[in-house]
Amino acid sequence: MMANHISMRVPGEEGAFLINAYGMMYEEITASSLIKIDVEGNILSKPDFGELNYGINKAGYVIHSAVHAARPELACVIHTHSWASMAVSALECGLLPITQTAMRFLKIGYHDYQGVVLNLTEQESLLRDIGNKEALILRNHGAMTVGAAWRSLQLDAPAGTLLPGPARRHGLQHAAGQGRAASAGRNLEQLPARHAPPLWLDGVARAAAQAGSPRPELQDMNTSQVIIQYLAAAGIRHIFGYPGDPSVEFLEAARRENMTFVLGSREGTAGLMAQAYGQLTGRPGVCLSTLGPGATNLVNAVANAYLDRVPMLAISGQIECRREPYFTHQVVDHNQLFTSISKWTTAVQPNTVGTIMRKALRIAMAERPGPVHLTTAADVVGAEASDSDILLPPMQAARTPQIFSMTGVEVDPVKRLKAARRP
């Protein structure tokens, strides 16, 4: 793990960044052992390493200087050759979004192998391949992540391989996180112990990490982003679910909106949690499932909300629209499945998503409250939405949250029944 590179921009010094010394093991690195260079490759300052006289890795300079020069909004870059990242980089399919951790890296680029990165001419293709993404797989080489602030991300976990020894202890493989959500403006001193910064992240590096990055304004939204924006506008901050492949874009949109995703042990459990949320708050509880058995597992919870008159939005993924007519594996007719146990069921489309969300929220909360089921196909969730205006419909006001206490409550059941609005 010596031929790996970590760098962090120096605040207030244009074009200057800190990089680890080539030849040092990760457990040896401290803030005072980092070398300060500029984007031209000039060493601005370096510690006295004595007889060892460590320098910088040229390949590291070529990669890191390109990113720091082209993307000034980024503070941190990390490139590693761990076992897991090298294994994934050798696969033609790349990193598949088939685990929860892998779905964290939705915006990921791929850079074809051109030999050891020593030639400055490769910087152009490298920048083209990473674009505005937060992670890059270098084919047959390794992985790179970039970020506007320090945050613990684990690009190795999707491959199922843990880093060995000191690298795992210090979390260096994960140090170049994106930081737009949880880390933006967050004081690292307040992080819980399990997320404590590695030993080398102090001094100038800590100042850079605390700088954070503002959330960019949403402009051209995809279908998932429109759905999430409607939920946020309705005051809904929690989503309960057991996701799958068609849920990737939806979960990413929720993450960017800082919504809390609660993972259930199965879809039915998540649905019952959403029902409890709706019953306690008066707002629609949102539950999420994947296609096929994932959707059928929601049935009991949706039916329960229907019978108990609880507002709910149940969202199930589906195979791509073009394949639904002939593809049979895990394809279920959601219309037939949910019509009898919901107030409304329909499929979301990019050109009607805003209208559908307005109607879904209004129906779910209108007397009598109940569940609405929405189908989101795999080729719809990431498609650009042409119906994206966020305009909440007239809705029944959310009820006062229930507080389970007998203080000041009439305990006589007969009197309570007589005073009940709907006994």
Secondary structure, 3 states (H helix, E strand, C coil): CCCCEEEEECCCCCCEEEECCECCCHHHCCHHHCEEEECCCCEEECCCCHHHCCECCHHHHHHHHHHHHHCCCCCEEEEECCHHHHHHHCCCCCCCCCCCCHHHCCCEEEECCCCCCCCCCHHHHHHHHHCCCCEEEECCCEEEEEECCCECCCCCHHHCCCCCHHHHHHCHHHCECCCCCCCCCCCHHHCCHHHCCCCCCCCHHHHHHHCCCCCCCCCCCEHHHHHHHHHHHCCCCEEEEECCHHHHHHHHHHHHCCCEEEECCCHHHHHHHHHHHHHHHCCCEEEEECCCHHHHCCHHHHHHHHHHCCCEEEEEEECCCCCCCCCCCCCCCHHHHHHHHCCEEEECCCCCHHHHHHHHHHHHHCCCCCEEEEEEECCCCCCECCCCCCCCCCCCCCCCCCCCCCCCCCCCHHHHHHHCCCC
